[in-house]
């Protein structure tokens, strides 16, 4: 359920409308192509994680394959990405709550941060329990959309006939050309981020290998049904150039179908998606910085565990950054907060690139009998995914609306690589003898 919840984010419920406006009725093809990339990355990660379960996950695999600098860089970049997301989601959740609660934005955002922090501090089980129910609500909402939407377009709805005309009218199936299918991957890929959290969480489960294998193998079905299926139905129910898609596509679709109370219902679901992302982000960031501390690449105090086995210090440090982001959003939304968001914009693509390179190297070093799960079409498909990620990064540099994200994210990467050089130099100065193998 954590893996399912990781795939279904607020980006699907809100951002899919903008993608349909850009691409046209063929937007579901953009989600399909992007889904293939995510599935392949997850398969690579699954291969490594089943063979070597680790809370450090891909940061540890990058360290083993490419060296300490890579593990350090991936760990800190991924931590940075999620602590910024935590602050962003807290603000987004507060915006939704203001529809029902008349209170200042920053107080609601801080309240959400406190709630999710307490959840994570209590125990790993409480985190899993919250995420289970969050995921359940999101899955139920998507399934309801799929069932009701299918009845509507297939003519099984009262007063409706079979109607797929919105897929070809208003300029055709591809009104803006074929190329936009691929250029929009830049936007769509960020709405699918989060599936990899399952490999981090599974390391704390009773049977990590089985949990990771099951989660990674089911990604294909989840993306096919939840993303491709629902976006296809949205394009069939609403004209692709409708201004209503840009607001909240699911609410608009339910309104067209005549379902009462759709706005409040879907806003509650979006709030659930936001809280799920906040909850998972805090969990993942804390585990990543915990592993960095265990590798002597973060303060040693962050390795302290509570009686329930929870890394309290690591959670609190990650929470503090989230709180600072909320304050930045309140004091300086158009400068400091925007800078933080942009500086982490392409970071997840860097992480995925490191995952691909790590799998490419570790596969050659690992005997076949130690690989219960294997990447398909190795090494050709791995190489194609690397090429695809590089193309997406170049596309970000070409597009004016994403160029700043790429440049600032490259600055973040350069900063952590330089930080590793300083940390490594300090370690050599204080302890010139080589470290014993773990």
JORA-V290521 format. One record per helix or strand. SS is the DSSP state (H for helix, E for strand). FROM is the first residue (numbers start at 1). TO is the last residue. If there is no record, write none. Layout:
[[SS & FROM & TO] [SS & FROM & TO]]
//
This chain:
[[H & 2 & 7] [H & 10 & 23] [H & 27 & 51] [H & 58 & 66] [H & 68 & 97] [H & 105 & 122] [H & 124 & 153] [E & 154 & 154] [E & 162 & 162] [H & 165 & 167] [H & 179 & 183] [H & 185 & 191] [H & 197 & 204] [H & 208 & 217] [H & 219 & 237] [H & 244 & 256] [H & 262 & 294] [H & 300 & 303] [H & 312 & 331] [H & 336 & 343] [H & 347 & 365] [H & 368 & 370] [H & 380 & 398] [H & 403 & 430]]
//
